[in-house]
Amino acid sequence: MPIDDETQVFLRGAYEYLQQHQKTIQTIQIVTFALQKAFRELGPEAEKLYEKHYRATLESPLGTESHLAVEDLAQLIAQLSAGEPN
């Protein structure tokens, strides 16, 4: 089944966005892993402090916004899969 030009352009843009997003996530994972190891080496107090700030950030608007962005993307994919207009 052929894809119309508008959908093809959209999918190409979405793919490029996801590639860039993947690179960013990979960098964040590397930094996070390195920080976790550093805090472990610094001792239990540093690990507790890291955990405290991690939990606070997870529950902050930053954590909520990233969750909402993923939900928006999931809705868009569902619409495309169902053939609904956006």
C-alpha positions in Angstrom: 0.0 0.0 0.0 1.6 3.3 -1.1 2.1 6.1 1.5 1.0 9.6 0.5 3.7 12.3 0.4 2.6 14.1 3.6 2.7 10.9 5.6 6.1 10.0 4.2 7.5 13.4 5.1 6.0 13.1 8.6 7.4 9.6 9.1 10.8 10.7 7.9 10.8 13.6 10.3 9.6 11.5 13.2 12.4 8.9 12.4 15.1 11.6 12.4 13.7 13.1 15.6 13.8 9.7 17.3 17.4 9.1 16.1 18.5 12.4 17.7 16.5 11.6 20.8 18.2 8.2 21.1 21.6 9.9 21.0 20.6 12.3 23.7 19.2 9.4 25.9 22.4 7.5 25.4 24.5 10.4 26.6 22.2 10.9 29.6 22.5 7.2 30.4 26.3 7.3 30.3 26.4 10.4 32.5 23.9 9.0 35.0 25.8 5.7 35.2 29.1 7.5 35.8 27.5 9.7 38.5 25.9 6.7 40.3 29.3 4.9 40.3 31.0 8.1 41.7 28.4 8.4 44.4 28.8 4.8 45.4 32.6 5.3 45.7 32.0 8.4 47.9 30.0 6.2 50.3 26.6 5.6 51.7 25.9 9.2 52.6 26.5 10.4 49.0 24.3 7.5 47.7 21.5 8.6 50.1 21.8 12.2 48.9 21.7 11.2 45.3 18.6 9.0 45.9 16.9 11.9 47.7 17.5 14.3 44.8 16.6 11.7 42.2 13.2 11.0 43.9 12.5 14.8 44.2 13.3 15.4 40.6 11.2 12.4 39.4 8.2 13.9 41.2 8.9 17.5 40.0 7.4 19.1 36.9 10.5 17.9 34.9 9.5 14.3 35.5 5.9 15.0 34.8 6.7 16.8 31.5 8.8 14.0 30.1 6.0 11.5 30.9 3.5 13.7 29.1 5.7 13.9 26.1 5.8 10.2 25.8 2.0 10.0 26.2 1.6 12.5 23.4 3.8 10.5 21.1 1.9 7.3 21.9 -1.4 8.9 21.1 0.0 10.2 17.8 1.3 6.7 16.9 -2.1 5.2 17.8 -3.9 7.7 15.5 -1.5 6.9 12.7 -2.0 3.2 13.2 -5.8 3.6 13.2 -5.7 5.9 10.1 -7.3 8.8 12.0 -6.5 12.4 11.1 -4.5 14.3 13.8 
